[in-house]
Amino acid sequence: MKKLSNKALIIIILSVLAVVFVSLTGYSVWKNQVTKKEETSHMQPNEQTKIIDTIATPFNNTTMENQVDDITDELQNTTNEIEEDPNEGDVVEEKIELTKEEIKEAKVEKPKEEVKKSSAKYYLKVNYRQNVVTVYAKDKNGKYTVPVKAMVCSTGVDTPRSGVYKTSKKWTWRALNGGVAGQYATKIVGNILFHSVPYNKLGDKTSLKYRAYDKLGVAASAGCIRLTVADAKWVYNNCALGTMVEFYSSSNPGPLGKPSARKISGESASVRGWDPTDPDPRNPWKAYDKKKKEEEKKKAEEKKKAEDAKKKAEKEKEEQNKKPAITDSTDKKEQNDNTISPTPSTGNETENKKDDNNTSSNETTNSSSEPSNSPEPSETQKPSEQPTPSTNNVEE
């Protein structure tokens, strides 16, 4: 079942409200008449007739019809004021039904024999399941086995699943079912065509149905083979009338794989009404992409610059943190060296040591009254030739 548009839903709602309003009005009239009738039952006949006529006058048939007409006009005016997004909804083309005559006219009954005697430069194969069109050229044996080009497409519900057909007509612009149009259309069989993604207006290259463009690569049409403008134009320019088109269905996209298509519905409204592949010099996509690329490059450079500055700052901070550690380590090393290494002795220290030893020996002699056995210092250790003072002169 097709999805109802916003316009249809609003019309239904307003229609229901109108019916309810008319019903309530009629009930109110009937209720008032009954009430007045009960109130006037005791009046004179002339008085009763006058009151009933007064009640009934505003609600006679003519008045009711005028009120209904006013409501209908209001509904119509409200509907006309509603502006729908031309890209809203998925229904683009109406159902395509091929007649037996159309199939018989275009179908190739004996493809192998036709291939042998065909003078067409190319042979097209449409993979329904993978939504890919592969173009083949002839090999040295005259068979179409050399893959030349692959094109992403959108097939549909009524796209043939099998069979070989010959192209028969071409149009630069073609009106399509559903009130839309396509560029570079090539007839395959019946109303099944190769053409661009649909446009909302015939001949208007700025009215592309960009949401439909985003669906290239999946089934989305009623039966036609939708292509990018560049691919549709390639078929239009390079595949002469009488070129054979084979339909099949396989999970294998083909020898050249499945190309991807750009998603454009999220891009600026100033460009998405155009097919990005349209070679028309007025196409704004080239300038748009160039500007966008420059902006992205600038952002990337600014980002890199900020990252480099951050790394530099981190490196400087790390070096500053290392400097105090190195100074402390050096100080500790010098302190350890001072502690471990002995201080070289001088002559004065040797003499002081000798005097201390002599004093100690003399004190020992006095206390023990025994001669000193300590050896006399060598000549190198004597500061002078003067005799050593007697211990008797040492005052305690």
Buried (B, 14 or more C-beta within 10 A) or exposed (E): EEEEBEBEEBBEEBEEEBEEEBEEBEEEBEEEBEEBEEEBEEEEEEEBEEBBEEBBEEBEEEEBEEBBEEBEEEBEEEEEEEEEEBBEBEEBBEEBEBEEEBBEEBBBEEBEEBBEEBEBBBBBBBBBBBBBBBBBBBEEEEEBEBBBBBBBBBBBEBBBEEBBBBBBEBBEBBEBBBBBBBBBBBBBBBBBBBBBBBBBEBEEBBBBBBBBBBBBBEBBBBBBBBBBBBBBBBBBEEBEEEBBBBBBBEEEBBEBEBBEBEEBEEBEEEBBBBBBBBEEEEBBBEEBEEEBEEEEEEEEEEEEEEEEEEEEEEEEEEEEEEEEEEEEEEEEEEEEEEEEEEEEEEEEEBBEEBEEEBEEBBEBBEEEEEEBEEEEBEEEEEEEEEEEEEBEEEEE
